[in-house]
């Protein structure tokens, strides 16, 4: 069991075993074989992708303060932009998880048969893609609510 755990840790960390010794490997792998873990912009053509910037994201403290004190249309529009940026981030994460699920389907591992919905499986990535899409929808709903509050003032 200990040897198997060591081998898994070595594989996860990007090393390979050569004669029982851990040796660094070349981390450049074809995208289908190893899913990317970097942030990428949303691939959809939704209006939120073109109207938001990472500078629109507020800190959690700023969001709490602004929600508690928002009185002007500008305050609500700031919150709208924040929630649209959050939605765009969740959509990008969902797309990334979907791409990872597709990569796992092309190259299934022993994990698929041992634990079909566990980490390192397509079902696991599909679940996170769906959760990210739901979170993006809720963020867009919040953005819409703040847009209506801004228009009502």
C-alpha positions in Angstrom: 0.0 0.0 0.0 2.8 2.4 0.9 4.6 1.7 -2.4 1.4 2.3 -4.4 0.8 5.6 -2.6 4.4 6.7 -3.3 4.0 5.8 -7.0 0.7 7.8 -7.2 2.3 10.8 -5.5 5.3 10.6 -7.8 3.0 10.5 -10.9 0.9 13.4 -9.6 3.9 15.5 -8.8 5.3 15.2 -12.4 8.2 12.8 -11.6 8.8 9.4 -13.0 10.4 6.4 -11.5 13.7 5.3 -13.0 15.3 2.4 -11.2 13.2 3.2 -8.1 14.4 6.8 -8.0 12.2 9.8 -8.6 13.5 11.7 -11.7 11.9 14.9 -13.0 10.0 14.4 -16.3 9.3 16.7 -19.2 5.9 18.3 -18.2 5.0 19.1 -21.9 2.3 16.6 -22.7 -0.3 16.6 -25.4 -3.5 18.5 -24.2 -5.7 15.4 -24.7 -3.4 13.3 -22.4 -3.0 15.9 -19.6 -5.7 18.4 -19.0 -4.6 22.0 -18.5 -5.0 23.6 -15.1 -4.6 27.2 -16.2 -7.4 29.8 -16.3 -8.7 30.4 -19.8 -11.4 32.8 -20.9 -14.9 31.6 -21.5 -15.4 30.0 -24.9 -19.0 31.0 -25.2 -20.2 34.1 -27.0 -22.3 35.2 -24.1 -22.5 38.9 -23.6 -21.0 38.6 -20.2 -17.6 37.5 -21.7 -17.3 40.7 -23.7 -18.6 43.1 -21.1 -16.5 42.0 -18.1 -12.9 42.3 -17.0 -11.0 40.8 -14.2 -10.8 44.3 -12.8 -14.6 44.1 -12.3 -14.0 41.4 -9.6 -14.3 42.8 -6.1 -12.8 41.3 -2.9 -15.3 39.4 -0.6 -15.0 42.3 1.9 -15.9 44.9 -0.8 -18.9 42.8 -2.0 -20.2 42.5 1.6 -19.8 46.2 2.2 -21.3 47.2 -1.1 -24.3 44.9 -0.7 -24.9 46.3 2.8 -24.6 50.0 1.7 -25.7 50.0 -2.0 -28.1 52.9 -2.5 -27.2 54.5 -5.9 -27.5 53.1 -9.4 -23.7 53.2 -9.6 -23.4 50.9 -6.6 -25.8 48.4 -8.1 -24.1 48.6 -11.5 -20.7 47.9 -9.8 -22.3 44.8 -8.2 -23.7 43.8 -11.5 -20.3 44.0 -13.2 -18.8 42.0 -10.3 -21.4 39.2 -10.6 -21.0 39.1 -14.4 -17.3 38.7 -13.9 -17.9 35.9 -11.4 -20.3 34.2 -13.9 -17.6 34.4 -16.6 -15.0 32.8 -14.3 -17.5 30.0 -13.5 -18.2 29.5 -17.2 -14.5 29.3 -17.9 -14.1 26.7 -15.1 -17.0 24.7 -16.4 -15.5 24.6 -19.9 -12.2 23.5 -18.5 -13.8 20.7 -16.5 -15.7 19.6 -19.6 -12.5 19.5 -21.5 -10.9 17.5 -18.8 -13.8 15.0 -18.8 -13.4 14.6 -22.5 -9.6 14.0 -22.1 -10.4 11.3 -19.4 -12.9 9.7 -21.8 -10.2 9.5 -24.5 -7.7 8.0 -22.1 -9.5 6.3 -19.2 -7.5 5.1 -16.3 -7.9 2.2 -13.8 -9.8 4.7 -11.6 -12.8 4.5 -14.0 -13.4 0.9 -13.1 -12.5 1.1 -9.4 -14.4 4.3 -8.5 -16.4 5.5 -11.5 -17.2 8.9 -10.1 -14.1 9.5 -8.0 -11.3 11.9 -8.7 -9.4 11.3 -11.9 -12.6 10.2 -13.8 -14.8 11.8 -16.5 -17.8 11.6 -14.2 -16.0 13.6 -11.5 -15.1 16.3 -14.0 -18.7 16.3 -15.5 -20.1 16.9 -12.0 -17.8 19.9 -11.4 -18.6 21.3 -14.8 -22.3 21.1 -14.0 -21.8 22.7 -10.6 -19.8 25.5 -12.2 -22.6 26.1 -14.8 -25.2 26.3 -12.0 -23.0 28.8 -10.1 -22.6 30.9 -13.2 -26.4 30.9 -13.7 -26.9 32.1 -10.1 -24.2 34.8 -10.5 -26.0 36.0 -13.7 -29.3 36.0 -11.8 -27.7 38.2 -9.1 -26.3 40.5 -11.8 -29.7 40.8 -13.4 -31.3 41.6 -10.0 -28.7 44.4 -9.4 -29.4 45.7 -13.0 -33.1 46.0 -12.1 -32.3 47.7 -8.8 -30.1 50.2 -10.6 -32.9 51.0 -13.1 -35.4 51.4 -10.3 -33.5 54.1 -8.6 
